[in-house]
Amino acid sequence: MNILRFSDLCAQGKVQGQRVFIRADLNVPQDDAGRITEDTRIRASVPCIQMALDAGAAVMVTSHLGRPTEGEFKPEDSLAPVAQRLSELLGRAVPLVAQWVDGVQVAPGQVVLLENCRVNPGEKKNKPELAQKMAALCDIYVNDAFGTAHRAEGTTYGIAEYAKTACAGPLLAAEIDAITKALASPKRPLAAIVAGSKVSTKLTILQSLARNVDQLIVGGGIANTFMLAAGLNIGKSLAEPGLVGEAKAVIDAMAARGAEVPIPTDVVVAKTFAADAPATVKPATAVADDDMILDIGPETAARLAQQLLQAGTIVWNGPVGVFEFAAFENGTRTIAQAIAQSSAFSIAGGGDTLAAIAKYGIEKQVGYISTGGGAFLEVLEGKTLPAFEILERRASH
């Protein structure tokens, strides 16, 4: 993907004295008192900001936080807690600036945080008049927010159209490189794990991957629908019987290419959905009408682990069972450990996937952990993300 990279501009000395506008993703979870409960996204944004400061730029950073109403600023919409955490991480004061669209005072070597960008009228609908005003604030626009790359908004798309220079920050560039390595030019075999409660939410992803991957491992409620498609009884397990035809079509599309969707041969069942429900391992052919499938069985998990150890590239989105419950975590843990041990390049994304990676302590063994949930899924669907498209367009002109 041909894009301009902020790191290259810095290395070429083109940032000194320039006004740099960074769109970061600082949308972090907070408790009822407004305290930040998890700061990964803030920490991930620091290298780009530090890079701009080291290059002698006048730095403006903005982000959305939560779901504010445009034109109606409320105290809970404020990036004040983010400014405080950012100042701790950068070891310098980070002033918070409100009402910034018509002008920002910032000198080279300084950094300011611009208040919640989604409060500005016209941000969500990418109104040209707002985009032009924001573009006028800077010499260089940097998109470093992969988590919002699938949205064409004022600070993710419009400003990139009108800014003198538009480029990708180090976080966004790393996402583009990892995605390209995993999907555009993968080392084979390419294995994809797509799991979750519903086929309907990931049907287009499954269809897209069925054209490209060598193994399509399904898990969770999605696997139950595929088991139905394979003619197996799934009892009272979560599934979508109305999508059995689509699941069969995915299986057939894979088979036509000599590839496969491995169907579980054993499962872990319970009579109720509870952490303390007695768990029973059964052959996939022996599920009773009052059973709920809550995990893949040890035989299936071991077989899938063997396949992952042989893979060249692994894409992982979703745990394969109810891993939050100890009795139903073996499948997800086995797969996580296989990914950690595999020599394959692995890319993982999605909230539940990140929780599983953290639970099993394999952060260092995963090739690339994507910071975007919705954006990561849209890339897997084969969609061109708006933020990528505009940066590519600007780089070619």
Secondary structure, 3 states (H helix, E strand, C coil): CCCCEHHHHHHCCCCCCCEEEEECCCCCCECCCCCECCCHHHHHHHHHHHHHHHCCCEEEEECCCCCCECCECCHHHCCHHHHHHHHHHHCCCCCEECCCCCCCCCCCCCEEEECCHHHCCCCCCCCHHHHHHHHCCCCEEEECCHHHCCCCCHHHHHHHHHCCEEEECHHHHHHHHHHHHHHHCCCCCEEEEEEECCHHHHHHHHHHHHCCCCEEEEEHHHHHHHHHHCCCCCCCCCCCHHHHHHHHHHHHHHHHCCCECCCCCEEEEECCCCCCCCCEEEEHHHCCCCCEEEEECHHHHHHHHHHHHHCCEEEEECCCCCCCCHHHCHHHHHHHHHHHHCCCEEEECCHHHHHHHHHCCCHHHCCEECCCCHHHHHHHCCCCCHHHHHHHHHHCC
